[in-house]
Amino acid sequence: QVQLVESGGGLVLAGGSLRLSCAASTSMFSTHTMGWYRQAPGEQRELVAGITSGGSANYADSVKGRFTISRDNAKKTVYLQMNSLKPEDTAVYYCYLRSAITRTAYWGQGTQVTVSS
């Protein structure tokens, strides 16, 4: 059973930074695609950033140039460095893992990020 545990959310002023972490309890972590979604109140969940097993990253247009996704396969952890935060970045951020073998998606419990103006 895959478990994903997020940390690093919180309250920050506009223009500030936060780093989210997601630790995975799974074998063959390095083979799985990882990423982050977010969901604001009343909105649909949207992709923020993803990173493949080979380290290729993709980003939502709204966060390009401000957010950076990375992974540490030895620690089985994926990170989301968020800089120049804006109030519209306020949401619950969810870590996800897509299994390279079964293509099943797994989700973390979410961590709240609140950006005040």
Summary of the structure (lengths in Angstrom):
residues: 117
radius of gyration: 13.5
end to end distance: 40.1
largest distance: 43.3
contacts: 343
relative contact order: 0.32
helix: 5%
strand: 53%
